[in-house]
Amino acid sequence: MSGPRYQLKDDPYSSHRAILGLLGRGDGRRALDVGAADGFLAELLTRRGWAVTAVERDPVQAERARTRCQEVILADLAEGAPKLSGPFDAIVYGDVLEHLPDPLLTLVSLNEHLAPAGRIVVSVPNVAHLWVRLSLLAGRFDYADRGILDRTHLRFFTRRTLLALLEDAGLAVDELRPTPVPLPLVVPSRLHGRWLDAVHAVSAWASRRWPSGLAYQFVAACRPVASGERVAGRALRSPGVGGNPAR
């Protein structure tokens, strides 16, 4: 999404690293980056061999993104799906659905441009994070310039409501990855070092042990449901949770 506060989370446990890992090498395949901001993720996908089309609503951000990927489409998804030159082998919704008034409509509309055997990757913040829960107990629900309670968020997701949204969109979730609070972005750079790396690693481990309460974000790898396939109650593979659904 647009705005200077949206930036690459470039640490080993971040949602952006998870997205890149789930998509792998492009080898000339096509990807659609929805809500691309200034193209920081599109640029990394391009370096990995993807031919990236980016969709962004902010003209300034879109102009910056033009130098980082193959094509940029200036469009406000709240006003409907733009005209796209699909099909795409991958569609990425990185931290964008929470900014939309009707994320289901966006998913259904854009996913029509997915190629057969294509993959969809979605990342959203987890409003059920322990910090938000404790804040509610204290009677606080304070918006901020970034993070889970970003003041531009229109929708809020838990693990359960994210999975319900994806199911309503006709998607089966093959893998659900919890990610921890991006400490390298939160902690001042002068304090970075081995101690922060250690704390961050423990935080990542904890988010995998209790995803519903300690995951900062969820990253879901999805595919369209095959004809006759049932998705309700299907097992999700979540690293670090013994192959069981993330709880």
Beta strands, then each sheet from edge to edge (+ up, - down):
strand 1: 30-34
strand 2: 51-56
strand 3: 71-74
strand 4: 88-94
strand 5: 114-125
strand 6: 171-179
strand 7: 217-224
sheet 1: 3+ 2+ 1+ 4+ 5+ 7- 6+
end
